[in-house]
Amino acid sequence: MALDLAEVERIARLAHLALATDDLIRYRDQLSAVLEYAQRLQELDTDAIPPTATILPTHTVMRPDCPRPSSDREESLSNAPDTAEGMYRVPTILEVF
């Protein structure tokens, strides 16, 4: 499927790209090649292949999410350089007027 320059200009406009004529010609050739390859892939018979086919084993590397007790507040705050009223105290970065 070969694109013409007008179609490439339209695509560039949609992507908010300002392209020179040389770039438009180069992108026309590249985009046309991609679309032709995609068309060739559409012609393959994939009826016998299930949609979720993979060559890799399907297992998760994540551990199960099991609830457990959280850290003690005092223990967590013990390493903080500054605390106030049971919370971390951090330097002010915005002044409120």
C-alpha positions in Angstrom: 0.0 0.0 0.0 1.8 3.1 -1.2 1.1 6.4 0.4 1.1 9.7 -1.5 2.6 12.9 -0.1 -0.8 14.3 0.8 -1.4 11.4 3.1 2.0 11.8 4.7 1.4 15.5 5.2 -1.9 14.8 6.9 -0.3 12.3 9.2 2.5 14.8 10.0 -0.2 17.4 10.8 -2.0 15.1 13.1 1.3 14.4 14.9 2.0 18.2 15.0 5.2 17.7 13.0 6.5 20.3 10.6 8.4 18.3 7.9 10.5 19.5 5.0 9.8 18.1 1.5 12.8 15.7 1.7 11.5 14.4 5.0 8.0 13.9 3.6 9.4 11.8 0.7 11.6 9.7 3.1 8.7 9.1 5.5 6.4 8.3 2.6 8.8 5.5 1.5 9.3 4.2 5.0 5.6 4.3 6.0 4.6 2.6 2.7 7.1 -0.1 3.4 5.7 -0.7 6.9 2.1 -0.8 5.5 3.1 -3.2 2.8 4.8 -5.5 5.3 1.7 -5.4 7.5 -0.4 -6.3 4.5 1.8 -9.3 3.9 1.3 -10.4 7.5 -2.5 -10.1 7.1 -2.3 -12.7 4.3 -0.9 -15.4 6.6 -3.2 -18.3 7.6 -3.4 -18.1 11.4 -6.6 -20.1 11.9 -4.9 -23.0 13.6 -3.0 -20.7 16.1 -4.8 -19.8 19.3 -4.9 -16.0 20.0 -2.8 -16.4 23.2 -0.1 -18.7 21.7 3.4 -18.2 23.2 6.6 -20.1 23.2 7.4 -19.1 26.8 6.0 -20.9 29.8 3.1 -19.0 31.4 4.0 -18.4 35.0 4.3 -15.4 37.2 7.4 -14.2 38.9 5.5 -12.3 41.5 4.9 -13.7 44.9 1.3 -14.0 46.1 -0.1 -11.0 47.9 -0.7 -12.1 51.4 -1.8 -9.7 54.1 0.6 -9.5 57.1 1.1 -7.1 60.0 2.6 -3.7 59.1 5.6 -2.1 60.8 5.2 -0.5 64.1 4.8 3.3 63.7 7.4 4.1 66.3 9.9 1.7 64.7 9.3 3.3 61.3 9.7 6.8 62.6 12.9 5.9 64.6 15.1 6.4 61.5 13.5 9.7 60.5 15.7 12.8 60.9 12.7 14.8 62.1 9.2 13.9 63.3 6.2 15.7 64.7 3.0 14.3 66.1 3.7 10.7 64.9 4.5 11.8 61.3 7.6 12.5 59.2 8.6 16.1 59.2 10.1 17.4 56.0 11.4 20.8 54.9 8.9 23.3 53.5 9.2 23.7 49.7 6.3 26.0 49.1 5.4 29.1 51.1 1.7 29.7 51.7 0.7 33.4 51.6 
